[in-house]
Amino acid sequence: MSSENGRGDGAQGAAPEQLALIRESVRKANTPRAKPRTWRGAALAARLPVARVLVDKGVLHLDRYFDYAVPEELDEQAQPGVRVRVRFGAGRHRVREGRREGGGLVDGFLIERRAESDYSGPLAALAQVVSPEPVLSEELLGLARAVADRYAGSLADVLQLAVPPRSARAEQRPSPAALPPPSAPDTGSWDRYEHGHAFLGALASGRSPRALWHALPGPLWSEELARAVVATLASGRGALVVVPDGRSATRVDRALTELLGEGAHALLTADAGPEKRYAQWLAVRRGSVRAVVGTRAAMFAPVADLGLVAIWDDGDDSHSEQHAPQPHARDVLLLRAALDKCAFLAGSWSCTVEAAQLVESGWARPLVAGREQVRRTAPVVRTVGDDDLARDEAARAARLPSVAWQVAREGLRHGPVLVQVPRRGYVPRMACARCRAPARCRHCAGPLEGKDGGLLGCGWCGRVESGWHCLECGGFRLRAQVVGARRTAEELGRAFPAVPVRTSGREQVLDTVPGTPALVVSTPGAEPVAEGGYAAALLLDGWAMLGRPDLRAGEEALRRWIAAAALVRPQEQGGTVVVVAEPTLRPVQALVRWDPVGHAVRELTERAELGFPPVSRMAAVSGTAAAVAEYLAAVELPPDAEVLGPVPLPPTPPGRPRRPGAGPPGEHWERALVRVPRGSGAALASALKTAQAARLARGSGAPVRVRIDPPDIG
């Protein structure tokens, strides 16, 4: 037996100091953690014993506040803005010792403390204060309510988008001390714009200008955006920038770091991970950081004393939130500019119709460069139309016209060449070689696609088609309607065997490529930045982008083309862009002249004549035919509302992701559009929300989806 064992069992032979440590450890281990309680018989807070809580249920008929009693033990922690847990759904008659009991535990936010409740019966008690960190300010609550009202959604759903999930470790770490305001920056490349110097000066002096910024092509947009942020910080105010993707956020982040140094701004993107992102968000909420750059979710960032909200490329569909109530970042920032009376900046190489309307209405001012400056900065744009393709033997044999081959060959002598393909992947959809009518399946009218071994198959039902002929012109020859990026890369690799071919798309998105000769095949939106710019760019299958059955097809095609062409060197350095599309079409002409603002203004004029958005407000109501008819019969629409449709929606193919507003696979849904003049948008949203809430409260069976201002209206 060892000497240690000879002292006896247990702690009887331990020193008094060791016994004290053991007792303390046992005491801590036996201490129960804070568990949700009913607080039966517990004393209430002496002052303001009622807590008004927003429960996180996210259903429209429960979109209101509920009152709870505040136990004395939670009095200090239960402050407005903190996360709490409450029991929800207790029966009216389940009362013991003056407290309602029962129901399930749900999360919520404590909105305010009150002396009395509007509810006359007994209240349930707050079950738990999850964290004493106040995460919901009055400003953020007001913004969330405005967004919920505009989009006919619930406040709880908006707050799920606005307040990130909690990380206890991030809350326990203190945020860094706030840095003093920087000096006003010099104008830099803003001198290229007619009113650039005045715009930065207004921000630095504490004023709130509102501008639509048509950025010049090239890589300087991120630096110019960063200078606008620094000018706002110099006035002692905060700034918020929302960009469409992580690559753009990284570029603005890098530009801000060069101007301000480390730690002066926060980067809010999903790539950072939940804990790091929440820590950055807390630094903004606590006032340690007053400049924020981020993707879509950053539109709700709680920046203190907001002086500028800016959005880059507001036409990108990444700015449209897919979770209820599906707000758009541009409209949220417009609400913030109105509520906080701060500056607004919408910047892009292109121009959306919504942004053009801000200028036409006088709400914002244009921030553009002179025509001579645009000509010096933009590349030369050449077009290849249907007549050119018909006379071009190379185009019929290899899909690429001779002009494109020549431009690519010449560009590869000086640097990389960008090739934009309208879709990713390899398998092409087919069309008639004579009239270009889409090839459809005889059984289900689905699109025919090229399969392995040269066979044709339906993209919906999978049947193999062996005897196809065109129902429009009687032709028997097929052509690839849109060839994917990988197929194009293979073709170009065979044509230029000595040149490396890189692809950028969904599987792998490249951020940058070297300035050495190479072919870069990319889908729209995934174009990498080339060091020194591309020597040339080929924009293929432009007719496929223009032929989409959507109101925004022309606007979207022009935006995609300009985004790619803006990465090409200026014409004085030999930069050339070839677009394969009919040159007489309006978007093609706007690209040749590099005039996206003029294109947007003309589109706005036509939509005003037809009553289409953005000069009107529109809502989409989708569901089964019976459900849509029942909903439209029940809703009390404004007197000036007009119902268009309903019309059938394309069915969702099995195994394919469901598009926004579309029905589940196997179900046939319809969609109706409700249109009102712009001044009646709030009344329309309120009426649709009221009808949907009543329907949910009754427990109606078939679902109906309502979306305000849908991005695609056909």
Solvent accessible surface area in square Angstrom, and as a share of the most:
residue,aa,sasa,rsa
1,M,201,0.90
2,S,54,0.35
3,S,90,0.58
4,E,117,0.53
5,N,99,0.51
6,G,51,0.49
7,R,175,0.64
8,G,44,0.42
9,D,125,0.65
10,G,81,0.78
11,A,33,0.26
12,Q,167,0.74
13,G,40,0.39
14,A,28,0.22
15,A,44,0.34
16,P,102,0.64
17,E,118,0.53
18,Q,95,0.42
19,L,45,0.22
20,A,55,0.43
21,L,126,0.62
22,I,80,0.41
23,R,153,0.56
24,E,69,0.31
25,S,70,0.45
26,V,78,0.45
27,R,138,0.50
28,K,129,0.55
29,A,84,0.65
30,N,110,0.56
31,T,76,0.44
32,P,103,0.65
33,R,211,0.77
34,A,85,0.66
35,K,132,0.56
36,P,38,0.24
37,R,117,0.43
38,T,40,0.23
39,W,16,0.06
40,R,100,0.37
41,G,54,0.52
42,A,33,0.26
43,A,62,0.48
44,L,61,0.30
45,A,5,0.04
46,A,108,0.83
47,R,176,0.64
48,L,50,0.25
49,P,33,0.21
50,V,11,0.06
51,A,0,0.00
52,R,36,0.13
53,V,0,0.00
54,L,4,0.02
55,V,2,0.01
56,D,49,0.25
57,K,86,0.36
58,G,24,0.23
59,V,50,0.29
60,L,27,0.14
61,H,71,0.32
62,L,39,0.19
63,D,25,0.13
64,R,135,0.49
65,Y,69,0.26
66,F,33,0.14
67,D,21,0.11
68,Y,10,0.04
69,A,2,0.02
70,V,0,0.00
71,P,1,0.00
72,E,104,0.47
73,E,121,0.54
74,L,17,0.08
75,D,46,0.24
76,E,151,0.68
77,Q,80,0.36
78,A,0,0.00
79,Q,82,0.36
80,P,65,0.41
81,G,3,0.03
82,V,1,0.00
83,R,32,0.12
84,V,0,0.00
85,R,72,0.26
86,V,0,0.00
87,R,61,0.22
88,F,37,0.15
89,G,64,0.62
90,A,14,0.11
91,G,30,0.29
92,R,157,0.57
93,H,167,0.75
94,R,142,0.52
95,V,57,0.33
96,R,135,0.49
97,E,120,0.54
98,G,39,0.37
99,R,35,0.13
100,R,54,0.20
101,E,16,0.07
102,G,13,0.13
103,G,28,0.27
104,G,43,0.42
105,L,55,0.27
106,V,25,0.15
107,D,74,0.38
108,G,3,0.03
109,F,22,0.09
110,L,0,0.00
111,I,24,0.12
112,E,64,0.29
113,R,29,0.11
114,R,67,0.24
115,A,66,0.51
116,E,135,0.60
117,S,31,0.20
118,D,111,0.58
119,Y,72,0.27
120,S,122,0.79
121,G,25,0.24
122,P,55,0.35
123,L,22,0.11
124,A,11,0.09
125,A,6,0.05
126,L,0,0.00
127,A,2,0.01
128,Q,40,0.18
129,V,13,0.07
130,V,45,0.26
131,S,1,0.01
132,P,87,0.54
133,E,29,0.13
134,P,58,0.36
135,V,0,0.00
136,L,11,0.05
137,S,22,0.14
138,E,152,0.68
139,E,123,0.55
140,L,5,0.03
141,L,31,0.15
142,G,38,0.36
143,L,6,0.03
144,A,0,0.00
145,R,70,0.25
146,A,26,0.20
147,V,0,0.00
148,A,0,0.00
149,D,72,0.37
150,R,40,0.15
151,Y,8,0.03
152,A,11,0.09
153,G,6,0.06
154,S,2,0.01
155,L,0,0.00
156,A,7,0.06
157,D,28,0.15
158,V,0,0.00
159,L,2,0.01
160,Q,112,0.50
161,L,35,0.18
162,A,3,0.03
163,V,7,0.04
164,P,11,0.07
165,P,109,0.69
166,R,94,0.34
167,S,20,0.13
168,A,43,0.33
169,R,160,0.58
170,A,2,0.02
171,E,22,0.10
172,Q,143,0.64
173,R,111,0.41
174,P,125,0.79
175,S,29,0.19
176,P,86,0.54
177,A,89,0.69
178,A,62,0.48
179,L,104,0.52
180,P,108,0.68
181,P,83,0.52
182,P,42,0.26
183,S,98,0.63
184,A,62,0.48
185,P,30,0.19
186,D,99,0.51
187,T,21,0.12
188,G,31,0.30
189,S,19,0.13
190,W,0,0.00
191,D,93,0.48
192,R,57,0.21
193,Y,8,0.03
194,E,110,0.49
195,H,103,0.46
196,G,0,0.00
197,H,123,0.55
198,A,63,0.49
199,F,12,0.05
200,L,6,0.03
201,G,33,0.32
202,A,9,0.07
203,L,0,0.00
204,A,29,0.23
205,S,74,0.48
206,G,36,0.35
207,R,148,0.54
208,S,43,0.28
209,P,31,0.20
210,R,92,0.34
211,A,5,0.04
212,L,14,0.07
213,W,1,0.00
214,H,14,0.06
215,A,1,0.00
216,L,4,0.02
217,P,5,0.03
218,G,16,0.15
219,P,98,0.62
220,L,65,0.33
221,W,10,0.04
222,S,13,0.08
223,E,53,0.24
224,E,1,0.00
225,L,2,0.01
226,A,0,0.00
227,R,28,0.10
228,A,0,0.00
229,V,1,0.00
230,V,6,0.03
231,A,1,0.01
232,T,0,0.00
233,L,15,0.07
234,A,27,0.21
235,S,35,0.23
236,G,23,0.23
237,R,29,0.10
238,G,0,0.00
239,A,0,0.00
240,L,0,0.00
241,V,0,0.00
242,V,0,0.00
243,V,0,0.00
244,P,14,0.09
245,D,45,0.23
246,G,23,0.22
247,R,43,0.16
248,S,8,0.05
249,A,1,0.00
250,T,54,0.31
251,R,43,0.16
252,V,0,0.00
253,D,33,0.17
254,R,124,0.45
255,A,10,0.08
256,L,0,0.00
257,T,37,0.22
258,E,137,0.61
259,L,62,0.31
260,L,36,0.18
261,G,29,0.28
262,E,147,0.66
263,G,51,0.49
264,A,18,0.14
265,H,19,0.08
266,A,0,0.00
267,L,45,0.22
268,L,1,0.01
269,T,11,0.06
270,A,89,0.69
271,D,125,0.65
272,A,34,0.26
273,G,25,0.24
274,P,116,0.73
275,E,48,0.21
276,K,121,0.51
277,R,41,0.15
278,Y,1,0.00
279,A,28,0.22
280,Q,46,0.20
281,W,5,0.02
282,L,1,0.00
283,A,6,0.05
284,V,0,0.00
285,R,60,0.22
286,R,83,0.30
287,G,24,0.23
288,S,17,0.11
289,V,9,0.05
290,R,73,0.27
291,A,0,0.00
292,V,1,0.01
293,V,0,0.00
294,G,0,0.00
295,T,27,0.15
296,R,68,0.25
297,A,40,0.31
298,A,1,0.01
299,M,1,0.00
300,F,1,0.00
301,A,1,0.01
302,P,15,0.10
303,V,11,0.07
304,A,45,0.35
305,D,88,0.46
306,L,13,0.07
307,G,0,0.00
308,L,0,0.00
309,V,0,0.00
310,A,0,0.00
311,I,1,0.01
312,W,10,0.03
313,D,20,0.11
314,D,3,0.02
315,G,22,0.21
316,D,16,0.08
317,D,96,0.50
318,S,41,0.27
319,H,0,0.00
320,S,7,0.04
321,E,9,0.04
322,Q,89,0.40
323,H,124,0.55
324,A,60,0.47
325,P,13,0.08
326,Q,35,0.15
327,P,0,0.00
328,H,28,0.13
329,A,0,0.00
330,R,19,0.07
331,D,17,0.09
332,V,0,0.00
333,L,0,0.00
334,L,34,0.17
335,L,41,0.20
336,R,15,0.06
337,A,5,0.04
338,A,64,0.50
339,L,96,0.48
340,D,57,0.29
341,K,166,0.70
342,C,3,0.02
343,A,0,0.00
344,F,1,0.00
345,L,0,0.00
346,A,1,0.01
347,G,2,0.02
348,S,10,0.06
349,W,29,0.10
350,S,7,0.04
351,C,8,0.05
352,T,5,0.03
353,V,0,0.00
354,E,23,0.10
355,A,0,0.00
356,A,3,0.02
357,Q,30,0.14
358,L,25,0.13
359,V,37,0.21
360,E,104,0.46
361,S,81,0.52
362,G,56,0.53
363,W,73,0.26
364,A,3,0.02
365,R,166,0.61
366,P,61,0.38
367,L,4,0.02
368,V,41,0.24
369,A,9,0.07
370,G,24,0.23
371,R,100,0.36
372,E,109,0.49
373,Q,38,0.17
374,V,4,0.02
375,R,118,0.43
376,R,119,0.44
377,T,17,0.10
378,A,6,0.05
379,P,9,0.06
380,V,64,0.37
381,V,17,0.10
382,R,110,0.40
383,T,39,0.23
384,V,2,0.01
385,G,4,0.03
386,D,69,0.36
387,D,96,0.50
388,D,56,0.29
389,L,23,0.12
390,A,63,0.49
391,R,176,0.64
392,D,23,0.12
393,E,119,0.53
394,A,38,0.29
395,A,9,0.07
396,R,135,0.49
397,A,92,0.71
398,A,45,0.35
399,R,40,0.15
400,L,3,0.01
401,P,1,0.01
402,S,37,0.24
403,V,44,0.25
404,A,0,0.00
405,W,35,0.12
406,Q,105,0.47
407,V,12,0.07
408,A,1,0.00
409,R,119,0.43
410,E,80,0.36
411,G,6,0.05
412,L,16,0.08
413,R,168,0.61
414,H,114,0.51
415,G,0,0.00
416,P,0,0.00
417,V,0,0.00
418,L,0,0.00
419,V,0,0.00
420,Q,2,0.01
421,V,0,0.00
422,P,27,0.17
423,R,81,0.29
424,R,105,0.38
425,G,13,0.12
426,Y,72,0.28
427,V,56,0.32
428,P,9,0.06
429,R,80,0.29
430,M,27,0.12
431,A,0,0.00
432,C,1,0.00
433,A,34,0.27
434,R,172,0.63
435,C,56,0.33
436,R,57,0.21
437,A,21,0.16
438,P,66,0.41
439,A,1,0.01
440,R,110,0.40
441,C,7,0.04
442,R,164,0.60
443,H,117,0.52
444,C,48,0.29
445,A,57,0.44
446,G,0,0.00
447,P,10,0.06
448,L,0,0.00
449,E,17,0.07
450,G,16,0.15
451,K,84,0.36
452,D,131,0.68
453,G,80,0.77
454,G,74,0.72
455,L,100,0.50
456,L,25,0.13
457,G,1,0.01
458,C,2,0.01
459,G,13,0.12
460,W,75,0.26
461,C,54,0.32
462,G,51,0.49
463,R,125,0.45
464,V,96,0.55
465,E,10,0.05
466,S,111,0.71
467,G,46,0.44
468,W,26,0.09
469,H,78,0.35
470,C,4,0.03
471,L,156,0.78
472,E,134,0.60
473,C,45,0.27
474,G,37,0.35
475,G,4,0.04
476,F,152,0.63
477,R,183,0.67
478,L,49,0.24
479,R,64,0.23
480,A,20,0.16
481,Q,40,0.18
482,V,20,0.12
483,V,3,0.02
484,G,0,0.00
485,A,6,0.05
486,R,132,0.48
487,R,74,0.27
488,T,0,0.00
489,A,13,0.10
490,E,81,0.36
491,E,35,0.16
492,L,1,0.01
493,G,24,0.23
494,R,165,0.60
495,A,46,0.35
496,F,19,0.08
497,P,116,0.73
498,A,100,0.78
499,V,33,0.19
500,P,72,0.45
501,V,46,0.27
502,R,76,0.28
503,T,53,0.31
504,S,1,0.00
505,G,9,0.09
506,R,172,0.63
507,E,135,0.61
508,Q,119,0.53
509,V,71,0.41
510,L,34,0.17
511,D,53,0.28
512,T,80,0.47
513,V,3,0.02
514,P,56,0.35
515,G,26,0.25
516,T,79,0.46
517,P,58,0.37
518,A,0,0.00
519,L,0,0.00
520,V,0,0.00
521,V,0,0.00
522,S,0,0.00
523,T,15,0.09
524,P,26,0.17
525,G,36,0.35
526,A,8,0.07
527,E,13,0.06
528,P,0,0.00
529,V,36,0.21
530,A,4,0.03
531,E,115,0.51
532,G,66,0.63
533,G,14,0.13
534,Y,0,0.00
535,A,7,0.06
536,A,2,0.01
537,A,0,0.00
538,L,1,0.01
539,L,0,0.00
540,L,4,0.02
541,D,7,0.04
542,G,0,0.00
543,W,48,0.17
544,A,17,0.13
545,M,17,0.08
546,L,32,0.16
547,G,59,0.57
548,R,101,0.37
549,P,124,0.78
550,D,27,0.14
551,L,48,0.24
552,R,56,0.21
553,A,7,0.05
554,G,17,0.17
555,E,14,0.06
556,E,37,0.16
557,A,1,0.01
558,L,3,0.01
559,R,12,0.04
560,R,41,0.15
561,W,0,0.00
562,I,0,0.00
563,A,24,0.19
564,A,0,0.00
565,A,0,0.00
566,A,0,0.00
567,L,21,0.11
568,V,7,0.04
569,R,40,0.14
570,P,30,0.19
571,Q,75,0.33
572,E,126,0.56
573,Q,113,0.50
574,G,52,0.50
575,G,0,0.00
576,T,26,0.15
577,V,0,0.00
578,V,1,0.00
579,V,0,0.00
580,V,10,0.06
581,A,4,0.03
582,E,53,0.24
583,P,37,0.23
584,T,106,0.62
585,L,73,0.36
586,R,81,0.29
587,P,14,0.09
588,V,0,0.00
589,Q,63,0.28
590,A,0,0.00
591,L,0,0.00
592,V,60,0.35
593,R,98,0.36
594,W,7,0.03
595,D,36,0.18
596,P,0,0.00
597,V,41,0.24
598,G,15,0.15
599,H,2,0.01
600,A,1,0.01
601,V,50,0.29
602,R,89,0.33
603,E,27,0.12
604,L,13,0.07
605,T,73,0.42
606,E,71,0.32
607,R,5,0.02
608,A,55,0.43
609,E,139,0.62
610,L,110,0.55
611,G,23,0.22
612,F,53,0.22
613,P,15,0.10
614,P,7,0.05
615,V,41,0.23
616,S,7,0.05
617,R,21,0.08
618,M,0,0.00
619,A,0,0.00
620,A,8,0.06
621,V,0,0.00
622,S,3,0.02
623,G,0,0.00
624,T,39,0.23
625,A,53,0.41
626,A,79,0.61
627,A,2,0.02
628,V,0,0.00
629,A,63,0.48
630,E,83,0.37
631,Y,2,0.01
632,L,35,0.17
633,A,90,0.70
634,A,57,0.44
635,V,13,0.07
636,E,152,0.68
637,L,46,0.23
638,P,17,0.11
639,P,147,0.92
640,D,66,0.34
641,A,26,0.20
642,E,79,0.36
643,V,62,0.36
644,L,52,0.26
645,G,47,0.46
646,P,61,0.38
647,V,83,0.47
648,P,107,0.67
649,L,30,0.15
650,P,67,0.42
651,P,53,0.33
652,T,9,0.05
653,P,25,0.15
654,P,106,0.66
655,G,83,0.80
656,R,98,0.36
657,P,117,0.74
658,R,103,0.38
659,R,135,0.49
660,P,70,0.44
661,G,28,0.27
662,A,6,0.04
663,G,5,0.05
664,P,38,0.24
665,P,71,0.45
666,G,67,0.65
667,E,74,0.33
668,H,147,0.66
669,W,5,0.02
670,E,41,0.18
671,R,40,0.14
672,A,0,0.00
673,L,22,0.11
674,V,0,0.00
675,R,38,0.14
676,V,2,0.01
677,P,69,0.43
678,R,110,0.40
679,G,82,0.79
680,S,20,0.13
681,G,2,0.02
682,A,80,0.62
683,A,53,0.41
684,L,2,0.01
685,A,1,0.01
686,S,64,0.41
687,A,18,0.14
688,L,1,0.00
689,K,32,0.14
690,T,90,0.52
691,A,12,0.10
692,Q,24,0.10
693,A,18,0.14
694,A,43,0.34
695,R,9,0.03
696,L,78,0.39
697,A,64,0.50
698,R,147,0.54
699,G,58,0.56
700,S,35,0.23
701,G,73,0.70
702,A,41,0.32
703,P,75,0.47
704,V,9,0.05
705,R,88,0.32
706,V,37,0.21
707,R,25,0.09
708,I,3,0.01
709,D,41,0.21
710,P,10,0.06
711,P,49,0.31
712,D,68,0.35
713,I,19,0.10
714,G,57,0.55
